[in-house]
Amino acid sequence: MIEAHCAIAGGAFVRVAALLLVSWFTVSTTAFAQPASPAGLDARGGLPTSTKPPVLRDVSFEQRLNQRLPLDLPFRDETGRRVRLGDYFGQKPIILALVYYNCPMLCTQVLSGLASSLKIVTFGAGVEFGVVVVSFDASETPEQAASKKRWMLEEYGRPDTAAGWHFLTGDEAAIRDLTEVVGFRYTFDETSAQFAHPAGITVLTPDGRLARYLFGIEYSPRDLRLALVEASANRIGTAVDQLLLYCYEYNPSSGRYGLIAMRLIRAAAFATTLALGAFIWIMRKA
């Protein structure tokens, strides 16, 4: 009779454990679902080639994974101080955003989307990662960079992280060298007197290599967090992040992390086996 009750309890225990694991993955997937690309934009944050007007034919965002940035490039920070790009690398992964500060719409949406995502990510700017924003308009000034930084910190809602945000301006040569390595191609439209450019951000390793591209103007907090964990070579993050990285894999063609069904099944099977073993051990000790 006791054995029968143990068997029933054991089956219930295993079912509950499996159900909890599946529920956890379901909630995780739902909570961090990747937002759809805005209407008219493709997965890489630009217009589909077939619908591009002539001014946008040379606009693209090509992935250059594992390429190292030219860290000796000279820029000026938001205070007007001369800096090198490499001044911000060496210790932490870096989020790099290429924008121009006088952009009337898209660049602001890129930065706003980044701030919104980072509000949910528990990592702190300047602690686990840094953010470098570079204007690709050589006519812009440190004063404009400082104004955009103040706006960004208000959007982020954590003014105490100001040291983790860097807004740079530079000359045409440095800008071209940087954007070419990143694969960020833009053009100036004489008619509108504005830049035509793609939308997205990149995540780099502490030594300046391009690790991940996230396209568009909205970034899944899950994708951004996992990109930072991977770029840091797992020096930041938790055991849950490691489990997610086992079940999710970065897709370069879309710039997103996708669930790997087979790995999820294996993880569920392992958890079930572990729960069953623990139950048997507890019953034998009882």
Stockholm file with secondary structure:
# STOCKHOLM 1.0

chainA/1-286         MIEAHCAIAGGAFVRVAALLLVSWFTVSTTAFAQPASPAGLDARGGLPTSTKPPVLRDVSFEQRLNQRLPLDLPFRDETGRRVRLGDYFGQKPIILALVYYNCPMLCTQVLSGLASSLKIVTFGAGVEFGVVVVSFDASETPEQAASKKRWMLEEYGRPDTAAGWHFLTGDEAAIRDLTEVVGFRYTFDETSAQFAHPAGITVLTPDGRLARYLFGIEYSPRDLRLALVEASANRIGTAVDQLLLYCYEYNPSSGRYGLIAMRLIRAAAFATTLALGAFIWIMRKA
#=GR chainA/1-286 SS CHHHHHHHHHHHHHHHHHHHHHHHHHHHHHHTCCCCCCTTCCTTSSCCGGGCCGGGTTCEECCCTTCBCCTTCEEECTTSCEEEGGGGCSSSCEEEEEECTTCSSHHHHHHHHHHHHHHHSCSCBTTTBEEEEEESCTTCCHHHHHHHHHHHHHHHTCGGGGGGEEEEBCCHHHHHHHHHHHTEECEEETTTTEEECCCEEEEECTTSBEEEEEESSCCCHHHHHHHHHHHTTTSSSCHHHHHHHHHEEEETTTTEEEECHHHHHHHHHHHHHHHHHHHHHHHHHC
#=GC SS_cons         CHHHHHHHHHHHHHHHHHHHHHHHHHHHHHHTCCCCCCTTCCTTSSCCGGGCCGGGTTCEECCCTTCBCCTTCEEECTTSCEEEGGGGCSSSCEEEEEECTTCSSHHHHHHHHHHHHHHHSCSCBTTTBEEEEEESCTTCCHHHHHHHHHHHHHHHTCGGGGGGEEEEBCCHHHHHHHHHHHTEECEEETTTTEEECCCEEEEECTTSBEEEEEESSCCCHHHHHHHHHHHTTTSSSCHHHHHHHHHEEEETTTTEEEECHHHHHHHHHHHHHHHHHHHHHHHHHC
//
